[in-house]
Amino acid sequence: MARRERPPVAPARPGPYRNTPAREALESLVAAPTVAAVEQLLAACLEGSLVVDVTGSEPGGVPHVRTVATTTGELVLPLFTSTDEVRVAVPRRQHPTVQMLVLPGREAFALIGTADFVAVQLDPGSIAQVIARSFIESALATGGDAAAAPDGAAPDGSAP
């Protein structure tokens, strides 16, 4: 008896992504801002993935990361713990055109070296926690140990 061939399966549309350990660590940092909480957050981000908003990028081209600026015009790199957090950060009318990339945490953090970013802002549409560039660079160099941040700076770059 001949096998009946099945039609090819349509590729599944990727579902929502959520880095739960990173989100929980972010919430813990906001509740109790300590160096240990920063270390936990950075480690969770590096172990998982983060979402980057690339809305406006040309299909098939090099993705362009959307950025935000401080009130003084300095660039900040927005990164998200989930695809839902990206949608929270953009106006509802733009939801159909939002483009995202889910990147390993190390690759997402490494984007800070692609421009003169002063910091990363995690989940800008909700918690909006700013982590100074020095902490991100230190985490990339040491694998997540924020205690190695220069000059004992606070996570947002201010003096302790």
Chimera marker file (.cmm) of the C-alpha trace (Angstrom):
<marker_set name="trace">
<marker id="1" x="0.000" y="0.000" z="0.000" r="1" g="1" b="0" radius="0.5"/>
<marker id="2" x="1.452" y="3.354" z="-1.024" r="1" g="1" b="0" radius="0.5"/>
<marker id="3" x="1.987" y="6.037" z="1.591" r="1" g="1" b="0" radius="0.5"/>
<marker id="4" x="-0.213" y="8.992" z="1.209" r="1" g="1" b="0" radius="0.5"/>
<marker id="5" x="1.782" y="12.178" z="0.970" r="1" g="1" b="0" radius="0.5"/>
<marker id="6" x="0.862" y="15.040" z="3.225" r="1" g="1" b="0" radius="0.5"/>
<marker id="7" x="0.881" y="18.625" z="2.083" r="1" g="1" b="0" radius="0.5"/>
<marker id="8" x="3.861" y="20.602" z="3.296" r="1" g="1" b="0" radius="0.5"/>
<marker id="9" x="3.373" y="22.138" z="6.686" r="1" g="1" b="0" radius="0.5"/>
<marker id="10" x="3.232" y="25.909" z="6.619" r="1" g="1" b="0" radius="0.5"/>
<marker id="11" x="5.935" y="27.451" z="8.749" r="1" g="1" b="0" radius="0.5"/>
<marker id="12" x="4.607" y="28.418" z="12.122" r="1" g="1" b="0" radius="0.5"/>
<marker id="13" x="4.542" y="32.103" z="12.873" r="1" g="1" b="0" radius="0.5"/>
<marker id="14" x="6.815" y="32.659" z="15.833" r="1" g="1" b="0" radius="0.5"/>
<marker id="15" x="4.933" y="33.265" z="19.027" r="1" g="1" b="0" radius="0.5"/>
<marker id="16" x="5.633" y="35.897" z="21.607" r="1" g="1" b="0" radius="0.5"/>
<marker id="17" x="9.003" y="35.804" z="23.338" r="1" g="1" b="0" radius="0.5"/>
<marker id="18" x="9.503" y="36.566" z="27.026" r="1" g="1" b="0" radius="0.5"/>
<marker id="19" x="12.716" y="36.464" z="29.070" r="1" g="1" b="0" radius="0.5"/>
<marker id="20" x="10.995" y="35.846" z="32.404" r="1" g="1" b="0" radius="0.5"/>
<marker id="21" x="14.198" y="35.664" z="34.511" r="1" g="1" b="0" radius="0.5"/>
<marker id="22" x="15.344" y="39.034" z="33.123" r="1" g="1" b="0" radius="0.5"/>
<marker id="23" x="11.946" y="40.661" z="33.742" r="1" g="1" b="0" radius="0.5"/>
<marker id="24" x="11.838" y="39.322" z="37.301" r="1" g="1" b="0" radius="0.5"/>
<marker id="25" x="15.395" y="40.548" z="37.920" r="1" g="1" b="0" radius="0.5"/>
<marker id="26" x="14.445" y="43.952" z="36.481" r="1" g="1" b="0" radius="0.5"/>
<marker id="27" x="11.480" y="44.185" z="38.848" r="1" g="1" b="0" radius="0.5"/>
<marker id="28" x="13.736" y="43.173" z="41.765" r="1" g="1" b="0" radius="0.5"/>
<marker id="29" x="16.250" y="45.875" z="40.837" r="1" g="1" b="0" radius="0.5"/>
<marker id="30" x="13.545" y="48.541" z="40.800" r="1" g="1" b="0" radius="0.5"/>
<marker id="31" x="12.227" y="47.350" z="44.180" r="1" g="1" b="0" radius="0.5"/>
<marker id="32" x="15.688" y="47.218" z="45.793" r="1" g="1" b="0" radius="0.5"/>
<marker id="33" x="18.453" y="48.902" z="43.764" r="1" g="1" b="0" radius="0.5"/>
<marker id="34" x="21.683" y="47.198" z="44.800" r="1" g="1" b="0" radius="0.5"/>
<marker id="35" x="24.811" y="46.090" z="42.999" r="1" g="1" b="0" radius="0.5"/>
<marker id="36" x="23.729" y="42.479" z="43.597" r="1" g="1" b="0" radius="0.5"/>
<marker id="37" x="20.396" y="43.210" z="41.884" r="1" g="1" b="0" radius="0.5"/>
<marker id="38" x="22.224" y="44.750" z="38.913" r="1" g="1" b="0" radius="0.5"/>
<marker id="39" x="24.447" y="41.659" z="38.687" r="1" g="1" b="0" radius="0.5"/>
<marker id="40" x="21.399" y="39.395" z="38.746" r="1" g="1" b="0" radius="0.5"/>
<marker id="41" x="19.703" y="41.446" z="36.017" r="1" g="1" b="0" radius="0.5"/>
<marker id="42" x="22.725" y="41.533" z="33.730" r="1" g="1" b="0" radius="0.5"/>
<marker id="43" x="23.350" y="37.801" z="34.207" r="1" g="1" b="0" radius="0.5"/>
<marker id="44" x="19.709" y="37.004" z="33.363" r="1" g="1" b="0" radius="0.5"/>
<marker id="45" x="19.901" y="39.185" z="30.255" r="1" g="1" b="0" radius="0.5"/>
<marker id="46" x="23.152" y="37.554" z="29.133" r="1" g="1" b="0" radius="0.5"/>
<marker id="47" x="21.832" y="34.021" z="29.730" r="1" g="1" b="0" radius="0.5"/>
<marker id="48" x="18.619" y="34.623" z="27.814" r="1" g="1" b="0" radius="0.5"/>
<marker id="49" x="17.633" y="36.794" z="24.899" r="1" g="1" b="0" radius="0.5"/>
<marker id="50" x="16.440" y="40.361" z="24.541" r="1" g="1" b="0" radius="0.5"/>
<marker id="51" x="14.180" y="41.966" z="21.966" r="1" g="1" b="0" radius="0.5"/>
<marker id="52" x="15.303" y="44.841" z="19.752" r="1" g="1" b="0" radius="0.5"/>
<marker id="53" x="12.914" y="47.204" z="17.948" r="1" g="1" b="0" radius="0.5"/>
<marker id="54" x="13.967" y="47.409" z="14.294" r="1" g="1" b="0" radius="0.5"/>
<marker id="55" x="10.796" y="49.066" z="12.988" r="1" g="1" b="0" radius="0.5"/>
<marker id="56" x="11.398" y="50.835" z="9.702" r="1" g="1" b="0" radius="0.5"/>
<marker id="57" x="14.131" y="48.475" z="8.507" r="1" g="1" b="0" radius="0.5"/>
<marker id="58" x="13.970" y="47.442" z="4.863" r="1" g="1" b="0" radius="0.5"/>
<marker id="59" x="13.002" y="43.789" z="4.342" r="1" g="1" b="0" radius="0.5"/>
<marker id="60" x="16.086" y="41.783" z="3.431" r="1" g="1" b="0" radius="0.5"/>
<marker id="61" x="18.368" y="44.665" z="4.349" r="1" g="1" b="0" radius="0.5"/>
<marker id="62" x="20.511" y="45.400" z="7.348" r="1" g="1" b="0" radius="0.5"/>
<marker id="63" x="18.251" y="45.980" z="10.367" r="1" g="1" b="0" radius="0.5"/>
<marker id="64" x="18.353" y="49.448" z="11.898" r="1" g="1" b="0" radius="0.5"/>
<marker id="65" x="17.785" y="49.676" z="15.639" r="1" g="1" b="0" radius="0.5"/>
<marker id="66" x="15.370" y="52.352" z="16.805" r="1" g="1" b="0" radius="0.5"/>
<marker id="67" x="16.895" y="54.504" z="19.518" r="1" g="1" b="0" radius="0.5"/>
<marker id="68" x="15.782" y="57.079" z="22.047" r="1" g="1" b="0" radius="0.5"/>
<marker id="69" x="17.521" y="60.263" z="23.106" r="1" g="1" b="0" radius="0.5"/>
<marker id="70" x="17.960" y="61.883" z="26.483" r="1" g="1" b="0" radius="0.5"/>
<marker id="71" x="16.752" y="65.430" z="27.058" r="1" g="1" b="0" radius="0.5"/>
<marker id="72" x="20.304" y="66.538" z="26.244" r="1" g="1" b="0" radius="0.5"/>
<marker id="73" x="20.359" y="64.616" z="22.960" r="1" g="1" b="0" radius="0.5"/>
<marker id="74" x="22.512" y="61.661" z="24.046" r="1" g="1" b="0" radius="0.5"/>
<marker id="75" x="21.624" y="58.276" z="22.540" r="1" g="1" b="0" radius="0.5"/>
<marker id="76" x="20.096" y="55.510" z="24.649" r="1" g="1" b="0" radius="0.5"/>
<marker id="77" x="19.667" y="51.926" z="23.397" r="1" g="1" b="0" radius="0.5"/>
<marker id="78" x="16.193" y="50.569" z="24.212" r="1" g="1" b="0" radius="0.5"/>
<marker id="79" x="16.077" y="46.812" z="24.819" r="1" g="1" b="0" radius="0.5"/>
<marker id="80" x="13.086" y="44.732" z="25.829" r="1" g="1" b="0" radius="0.5"/>
<marker id="81" x="12.538" y="41.608" z="27.927" r="1" g="1" b="0" radius="0.5"/>
<marker id="82" x="9.651" y="40.480" z="25.711" r="1" g="1" b="0" radius="0.5"/>
<marker id="83" x="7.897" y="41.097" z="22.432" r="1" g="1" b="0" radius="0.5"/>
<marker id="84" x="4.900" y="42.302" z="24.439" r="1" g="1" b="0" radius="0.5"/>
<marker id="85" x="7.085" y="44.985" z="26.048" r="1" g="1" b="0" radius="0.5"/>
<marker id="86" x="7.954" y="46.321" z="22.586" r="1" g="1" b="0" radius="0.5"/>
<marker id="87" x="4.251" y="46.707" z="21.843" r="1" g="1" b="0" radius="0.5"/>
<marker id="88" x="3.736" y="48.527" z="25.161" r="1" g="1" b="0" radius="0.5"/>
<marker id="89" x="6.411" y="51.045" z="24.133" r="1" g="1" b="0" radius="0.5"/>
<marker id="90" x="4.945" y="51.970" z="20.745" r="1" g="1" b="0" radius="0.5"/>
<marker id="91" x="1.624" y="53.677" z="19.992" r="1" g="1" b="0" radius="0.5"/>
<marker id="92" x="-1.210" y="51.222" z="19.324" r="1" g="1" b="0" radius="0.5"/>
<marker id="93" x="-1.718" y="52.489" z="15.755" r="1" g="1" b="0" radius="0.5"/>
<marker id="94" x="1.876" y="51.434" z="14.946" r="1" g="1" b="0" radius="0.5"/>
<marker id="95" x="1.442" y="47.838" z="16.202" r="1" g="1" b="0" radius="0.5"/>
<marker id="96" x="0.788" y="46.384" z="12.721" r="1" g="1" b="0" radius="0.5"/>
<marker id="97" x="4.096" y="47.755" z="11.431" r="1" g="1" b="0" radius="0.5"/>
<marker id="98" x="6.325" y="46.981" z="14.423" r="1" g="1" b="0" radius="0.5"/>
<marker id="99" x="9.401" y="44.922" z="13.510" r="1" g="1" b="0" radius="0.5"/>
<marker id="100" x="11.429" y="43.095" z="16.141" r="1" g="1" b="0" radius="0.5"/>
<marker id="101" x="14.487" y="40.920" z="16.461" r="1" g="1" b="0" radius="0.5"/>
<marker id="102" x="15.056" y="38.507" z="19.317" r="1" g="1" b="0" radius="0.5"/>
<marker id="103" x="18.808" y="38.388" z="19.931" r="1" g="1" b="0" radius="0.5"/>
<marker id="104" x="20.913" y="36.504" z="22.445" r="1" g="1" b="0" radius="0.5"/>
<marker id="105" x="21.509" y="38.867" z="25.362" r="1" g="1" b="0" radius="0.5"/>
<marker id="106" x="25.222" y="39.184" z="24.641" r="1" g="1" b="0" radius="0.5"/>
<marker id="107" x="24.520" y="40.274" z="21.040" r="1" g="1" b="0" radius="0.5"/>
<marker id="108" x="21.819" y="42.711" z="22.136" r="1" g="1" b="0" radius="0.5"/>
<marker id="109" x="24.115" y="44.292" z="24.742" r="1" g="1" b="0" radius="0.5"/>
<marker id="110" x="26.955" y="44.418" z="22.192" r="1" g="1" b="0" radius="0.5"/>
<marker id="111" x="24.851" y="46.843" z="20.131" r="1" g="1" b="0" radius="0.5"/>
<marker id="112" x="25.931" y="49.497" z="22.644" r="1" g="1" b="0" radius="0.5"/>
<marker id="113" x="29.281" y="49.538" z="20.844" r="1" g="1" b="0" radius="0.5"/>
<marker id="114" x="27.713" y="50.420" z="17.480" r="1" g="1" b="0" radius="0.5"/>
<marker id="115" x="27.092" y="54.092" z="18.342" r="1" g="1" b="0" radius="0.5"/>
<marker id="116" x="27.723" y="56.664" z="21.047" r="1" g="1" b="0" radius="0.5"/>
<marker id="117" x="25.102" y="55.217" z="23.380" r="1" g="1" b="0" radius="0.5"/>
<marker id="118" x="25.370" y="56.440" z="26.973" r="1" g="1" b="0" radius="0.5"/>
<marker id="119" x="23.125" y="53.714" z="28.396" r="1" g="1" b="0" radius="0.5"/>
<marker id="120" x="20.657" y="50.905" z="27.829" r="1" g="1" b="0" radius="0.5"/>
<marker id="121" x="17.032" y="51.388" z="28.794" r="1" g="1" b="0" radius="0.5"/>
<marker id="122" x="15.248" y="48.150" z="29.623" r="1" g="1" b="0" radius="0.5"/>
<marker id="123" x="11.510" y="47.928" z="28.935" r="1" g="1" b="0" radius="0.5"/>
<marker id="124" x="11.067" y="51.630" z="28.094" r="1" g="1" b="0" radius="0.5"/>
<marker id="125" x="7.284" y="51.340" z="27.834" r="1" g="1" b="0" radius="0.5"/>
<marker id="126" x="6.801" y="50.196" z="31.412" r="1" g="1" b="0" radius="0.5"/>
<marker id="127" x="9.632" y="50.041" z="33.962" r="1" g="1" b="0" radius="0.5"/>
<marker id="128" x="12.073" y="52.066" z="31.840" r="1" g="1" b="0" radius="0.5"/>
<marker id="129" x="15.152" y="51.230" z="33.926" r="1" g="1" b="0" radius="0.5"/>
<marker id="130" x="18.338" y="52.868" z="32.661" r="1" g="1" b="0" radius="0.5"/>
<marker id="131" x="21.639" y="51.005" z="33.020" r="1" g="1" b="0" radius="0.5"/>
<marker id="132" x="24.796" y="53.019" z="32.369" r="1" g="1" b="0" radius="0.5"/>
<marker id="133" x="27.024" y="52.001" z="29.474" r="1" g="1" b="0" radius="0.5"/>
<marker id="134" x="29.884" y="51.218" z="31.888" r="1" g="1" b="0" radius="0.5"/>
<marker id="135" x="27.799" y="48.451" z="33.517" r="1" g="1" b="0" radius="0.5"/>
<marker id="136" x="26.875" y="46.957" z="30.130" r="1" g="1" b="0" radius="0.5"/>
<marker id="137" x="30.477" y="47.004" z="28.906" r="1" g="1" b="0" radius="0.5"/>
<marker id="138" x="31.646" y="45.486" z="32.182" r="1" g="1" b="0" radius="0.5"/>
<marker id="139" x="29.020" y="42.737" z="31.948" r="1" g="1" b="0" radius="0.5"/>
<marker id="140" x="30.115" y="41.933" z="28.404" r="1" g="1" b="0" radius="0.5"/>
<marker id="141" x="33.756" y="41.779" z="29.512" r="1" g="1" b="0" radius="0.5"/>
<marker id="142" x="33.174" y="39.788" z="32.702" r="1" g="1" b="0" radius="0.5"/>
<marker id="143" x="30.126" y="37.729" z="31.829" r="1" g="1" b="0" radius="0.5"/>
<marker id="144" x="27.636" y="39.653" z="33.978" r="1" g="1" b="0" radius="0.5"/>
<marker id="145" x="29.601" y="40.739" z="37.062" r="1" g="1" b="0" radius="0.5"/>
<marker id="146" x="28.362" y="44.306" z="37.532" r="1" g="1" b="0" radius="0.5"/>
<marker id="147" x="30.559" y="44.748" z="40.600" r="1" g="1" b="0" radius="0.5"/>
<marker id="148" x="33.372" y="45.352" z="38.137" r="1" g="1" b="0" radius="0.5"/>
<marker id="149" x="31.719" y="48.586" z="36.938" r="1" g="1" b="0" radius="0.5"/>
<marker id="150" x="34.200" y="51.426" z="37.047" r="1" g="1" b="0" radius="0.5"/>
<marker id="151" x="34.409" y="53.892" z="39.924" r="1" g="1" b="0" radius="0.5"/>
<marker id="152" x="31.607" y="52.274" z="41.928" r="1" g="1" b="0" radius="0.5"/>
<marker id="153" x="29.010" y="54.014" z="39.768" r="1" g="1" b="0" radius="0.5"/>
<marker id="154" x="25.336" y="53.365" z="40.351" r="1" g="1" b="0" radius="0.5"/>
<marker id="155" x="23.479" y="51.415" z="37.599" r="1" g="1" b="0" radius="0.5"/>
<marker id="156" x="22.161" y="54.625" z="36.031" r="1" g="1" b="0" radius="0.5"/>
<marker id="157" x="25.654" y="56.132" z="35.970" r="1" g="1" b="0" radius="0.5"/>
<marker id="158" x="25.169" y="58.420" z="38.955" r="1" g="1" b="0" radius="0.5"/>
<marker id="159" x="27.495" y="58.470" z="41.936" r="1" g="1" b="0" radius="0.5"/>
<marker id="160" x="26.557" y="56.039" z="44.739" r="1" g="1" b="0" radius="0.5"/>
<link id1="1" id2="2" r="1" g="1" b="0" radius="0.2"/>
<link id1="2" id2="3" r="1" g="1" b="0" radius="0.2"/>
<link id1="3" id2="4" r="1" g="1" b="0" radius="0.2"/>
<link id1="4" id2="5" r="1" g="1" b="0" radius="0.2"/>
<link id1="5" id2="6" r="1" g="1" b="0" radius="0.2"/>
<link id1="6" id2="7" r="1" g="1" b="0" radius="0.2"/>
<link id1="7" id2="8" r="1" g="1" b="0" radius="0.2"/>
<link id1="8" id2="9" r="1" g="1" b="0" radius="0.2"/>
<link id1="9" id2="10" r="1" g="1" b="0" radius="0.2"/>
<link id1="10" id2="11" r="1" g="1" b="0" radius="0.2"/>
<link id1="11" id2="12" r="1" g="1" b="0" radius="0.2"/>
<link id1="12" id2="13" r="1" g="1" b="0" radius="0.2"/>
<link id1="13" id2="14" r="1" g="1" b="0" radius="0.2"/>
<link id1="14" id2="15" r="1" g="1" b="0" radius="0.2"/>
<link id1="15" id2="16" r="1" g="1" b="0" radius="0.2"/>
<link id1="16" id2="17" r="1" g="1" b="0" radius="0.2"/>
<link id1="17" id2="18" r="1" g="1" b="0" radius="0.2"/>
<link id1="18" id2="19" r="1" g="1" b="0" radius="0.2"/>
<link id1="19" id2="20" r="1" g="1" b="0" radius="0.2"/>
<link id1="20" id2="21" r="1" g="1" b="0" radius="0.2"/>
<link id1="21" id2="22" r="1" g="1" b="0" radius="0.2"/>
<link id1="22" id2="23" r="1" g="1" b="0" radius="0.2"/>
<link id1="23" id2="24" r="1" g="1" b="0" radius="0.2"/>
<link id1="24" id2="25" r="1" g="1" b="0" radius="0.2"/>
<link id1="25" id2="26" r="1" g="1" b="0" radius="0.2"/>
<link id1="26" id2="27" r="1" g="1" b="0" radius="0.2"/>
<link id1="27" id2="28" r="1" g="1" b="0" radius="0.2"/>
<link id1="28" id2="29" r="1" g="1" b="0" radius="0.2"/>
<link id1="29" id2="30" r="1" g="1" b="0" radius="0.2"/>
<link id1="30" id2="31" r="1" g="1" b="0" radius="0.2"/>
<link id1="31" id2="32" r="1" g="1" b="0" radius="0.2"/>
<link id1="32" id2="33" r="1" g="1" b="0" radius="0.2"/>
<link id1="33" id2="34" r="1" g="1" b="0" radius="0.2"/>
<link id1="34" id2="35" r="1" g="1" b="0" radius="0.2"/>
<link id1="35" id2="36" r="1" g="1" b="0" radius="0.2"/>
<link id1="36" id2="37" r="1" g="1" b="0" radius="0.2"/>
<link id1="37" id2="38" r="1" g="1" b="0" radius="0.2"/>
<link id1="38" id2="39" r="1" g="1" b="0" radius="0.2"/>
<link id1="39" id2="40" r="1" g="1" b="0" radius="0.2"/>
<link id1="40" id2="41" r="1" g="1" b="0" radius="0.2"/>
<link id1="41" id2="42" r="1" g="1" b="0" radius="0.2"/>
<link id1="42" id2="43" r="1" g="1" b="0" radius="0.2"/>
<link id1="43" id2="44" r="1" g="1" b="0" radius="0.2"/>
<link id1="44" id2="45" r="1" g="1" b="0" radius="0.2"/>
<link id1="45" id2="46" r="1" g="1" b="0" radius="0.2"/>
<link id1="46" id2="47" r="1" g="1" b="0" radius="0.2"/>
<link id1="47" id2="48" r="1" g="1" b="0" radius="0.2"/>
<link id1="48" id2="49" r="1" g="1" b="0" radius="0.2"/>
<link id1="49" id2="50" r="1" g="1" b="0" radius="0.2"/>
<link id1="50" id2="51" r="1" g="1" b="0" radius="0.2"/>
<link id1="51" id2="52" r="1" g="1" b="0" radius="0.2"/>
<link id1="52" id2="53" r="1" g="1" b="0" radius="0.2"/>
<link id1="53" id2="54" r="1" g="1" b="0" radius="0.2"/>
<link id1="54" id2="55" r="1" g="1" b="0" radius="0.2"/>
<link id1="55" id2="56" r="1" g="1" b="0" radius="0.2"/>
<link id1="56" id2="57" r="1" g="1" b="0" radius="0.2"/>
<link id1="57" id2="58" r="1" g="1" b="0" radius="0.2"/>
<link id1="58" id2="59" r="1" g="1" b="0" radius="0.2"/>
<link id1="59" id2="60" r="1" g="1" b="0" radius="0.2"/>
<link id1="60" id2="61" r="1" g="1" b="0" radius="0.2"/>
<link id1="61" id2="62" r="1" g="1" b="0" radius="0.2"/>
<link id1="62" id2="63" r="1" g="1" b="0" radius="0.2"/>
<link id1="63" id2="64" r="1" g="1" b="0" radius="0.2"/>
<link id1="64" id2="65" r="1" g="1" b="0" radius="0.2"/>
<link id1="65" id2="66" r="1" g="1" b="0" radius="0.2"/>
<link id1="66" id2="67" r="1" g="1" b="0" radius="0.2"/>
<link id1="67" id2="68" r="1" g="1" b="0" radius="0.2"/>
<link id1="68" id2="69" r="1" g="1" b="0" radius="0.2"/>
<link id1="69" id2="70" r="1" g="1" b="0" radius="0.2"/>
<link id1="70" id2="71" r="1" g="1" b="0" radius="0.2"/>
<link id1="71" id2="72" r="1" g="1" b="0" radius="0.2"/>
<link id1="72" id2="73" r="1" g="1" b="0" radius="0.2"/>
<link id1="73" id2="74" r="1" g="1" b="0" radius="0.2"/>
<link id1="74" id2="75" r="1" g="1" b="0" radius="0.2"/>
<link id1="75" id2="76" r="1" g="1" b="0" radius="0.2"/>
<link id1="76" id2="77" r="1" g="1" b="0" radius="0.2"/>
<link id1="77" id2="78" r="1" g="1" b="0" radius="0.2"/>
<link id1="78" id2="79" r="1" g="1" b="0" radius="0.2"/>
<link id1="79" id2="80" r="1" g="1" b="0" radius="0.2"/>
<link id1="80" id2="81" r="1" g="1" b="0" radius="0.2"/>
<link id1="81" id2="82" r="1" g="1" b="0" radius="0.2"/>
<link id1="82" id2="83" r="1" g="1" b="0" radius="0.2"/>
<link id1="83" id2="84" r="1" g="1" b="0" radius="0.2"/>
<link id1="84" id2="85" r="1" g="1" b="0" radius="0.2"/>
<link id1="85" id2="86" r="1" g="1" b="0" radius="0.2"/>
<link id1="86" id2="87" r="1" g="1" b="0" radius="0.2"/>
<link id1="87" id2="88" r="1" g="1" b="0" radius="0.2"/>
<link id1="88" id2="89" r="1" g="1" b="0" radius="0.2"/>
<link id1="89" id2="90" r="1" g="1" b="0" radius="0.2"/>
<link id1="90" id2="91" r="1" g="1" b="0" radius="0.2"/>
<link id1="91" id2="92" r="1" g="1" b="0" radius="0.2"/>
<link id1="92" id2="93" r="1" g="1" b="0" radius="0.2"/>
<link id1="93" id2="94" r="1" g="1" b="0" radius="0.2"/>
<link id1="94" id2="95" r="1" g="1" b="0" radius="0.2"/>
<link id1="95" id2="96" r="1" g="1" b="0" radius="0.2"/>
<link id1="96" id2="97" r="1" g="1" b="0" radius="0.2"/>
<link id1="97" id2="98" r="1" g="1" b="0" radius="0.2"/>
<link id1="98" id2="99" r="1" g="1" b="0" radius="0.2"/>
<link id1="99" id2="100" r="1" g="1" b="0" radius="0.2"/>
<link id1="100" id2="101" r="1" g="1" b="0" radius="0.2"/>
<link id1="101" id2="102" r="1" g="1" b="0" radius="0.2"/>
<link id1="102" id2="103" r="1" g="1" b="0" radius="0.2"/>
<link id1="103" id2="104" r="1" g="1" b="0" radius="0.2"/>
<link id1="104" id2="105" r="1" g="1" b="0" radius="0.2"/>
<link id1="105" id2="106" r="1" g="1" b="0" radius="0.2"/>
<link id1="106" id2="107" r="1" g="1" b="0" radius="0.2"/>
<link id1="107" id2="108" r="1" g="1" b="0" radius="0.2"/>
<link id1="108" id2="109" r="1" g="1" b="0" radius="0.2"/>
<link id1="109" id2="110" r="1" g="1" b="0" radius="0.2"/>
<link id1="110" id2="111" r="1" g="1" b="0" radius="0.2"/>
<link id1="111" id2="112" r="1" g="1" b="0" radius="0.2"/>
<link id1="112" id2="113" r="1" g="1" b="0" radius="0.2"/>
<link id1="113" id2="114" r="1" g="1" b="0" radius="0.2"/>
<link id1="114" id2="115" r="1" g="1" b="0" radius="0.2"/>
<link id1="115" id2="116" r="1" g="1" b="0" radius="0.2"/>
<link id1="116" id2="117" r="1" g="1" b="0" radius="0.2"/>
<link id1="117" id2="118" r="1" g="1" b="0" radius="0.2"/>
<link id1="118" id2="119" r="1" g="1" b="0" radius="0.2"/>
<link id1="119" id2="120" r="1" g="1" b="0" radius="0.2"/>
<link id1="120" id2="121" r="1" g="1" b="0" radius="0.2"/>
<link id1="121" id2="122" r="1" g="1" b="0" radius="0.2"/>
<link id1="122" id2="123" r="1" g="1" b="0" radius="0.2"/>
<link id1="123" id2="124" r="1" g="1" b="0" radius="0.2"/>
<link id1="124" id2="125" r="1" g="1" b="0" radius="0.2"/>
<link id1="125" id2="126" r="1" g="1" b="0" radius="0.2"/>
<link id1="126" id2="127" r="1" g="1" b="0" radius="0.2"/>
<link id1="127" id2="128" r="1" g="1" b="0" radius="0.2"/>
<link id1="128" id2="129" r="1" g="1" b="0" radius="0.2"/>
<link id1="129" id2="130" r="1" g="1" b="0" radius="0.2"/>
<link id1="130" id2="131" r="1" g="1" b="0" radius="0.2"/>
<link id1="131" id2="132" r="1" g="1" b="0" radius="0.2"/>
<link id1="132" id2="133" r="1" g="1" b="0" radius="0.2"/>
<link id1="133" id2="134" r="1" g="1" b="0" radius="0.2"/>
<link id1="134" id2="135" r="1" g="1" b="0" radius="0.2"/>
<link id1="135" id2="136" r="1" g="1" b="0" radius="0.2"/>
<link id1="136" id2="137" r="1" g="1" b="0" radius="0.2"/>
<link id1="137" id2="138" r="1" g="1" b="0" radius="0.2"/>
<link id1="138" id2="139" r="1" g="1" b="0" radius="0.2"/>
<link id1="139" id2="140" r="1" g="1" b="0" radius="0.2"/>
<link id1="140" id2="141" r="1" g="1" b="0" radius="0.2"/>
<link id1="141" id2="142" r="1" g="1" b="0" radius="0.2"/>
<link id1="142" id2="143" r="1" g="1" b="0" radius="0.2"/>
<link id1="143" id2="144" r="1" g="1" b="0" radius="0.2"/>
<link id1="144" id2="145" r="1" g="1" b="0" radius="0.2"/>
<link id1="145" id2="146" r="1" g="1" b="0" radius="0.2"/>
<link id1="146" id2="147" r="1" g="1" b="0" radius="0.2"/>
<link id1="147" id2="148" r="1" g="1" b="0" radius="0.2"/>
<link id1="148" id2="149" r="1" g="1" b="0" radius="0.2"/>
<link id1="149" id2="150" r="1" g="1" b="0" radius="0.2"/>
<link id1="150" id2="151" r="1" g="1" b="0" radius="0.2"/>
<link id1="151" id2="152" r="1" g="1" b="0" radius="0.2"/>
<link id1="152" id2="153" r="1" g="1" b="0" radius="0.2"/>
<link id1="153" id2="154" r="1" g="1" b="0" radius="0.2"/>
<link id1="154" id2="155" r="1" g="1" b="0" radius="0.2"/>
<link id1="155" id2="156" r="1" g="1" b="0" radius="0.2"/>
<link id1="156" id2="157" r="1" g="1" b="0" radius="0.2"/>
<link id1="157" id2="158" r="1" g="1" b="0" radius="0.2"/>
<link id1="158" id2="159" r="1" g="1" b="0" radius="0.2"/>
<link id1="159" id2="160" r="1" g="1" b="0" radius="0.2"/>
</marker_set>
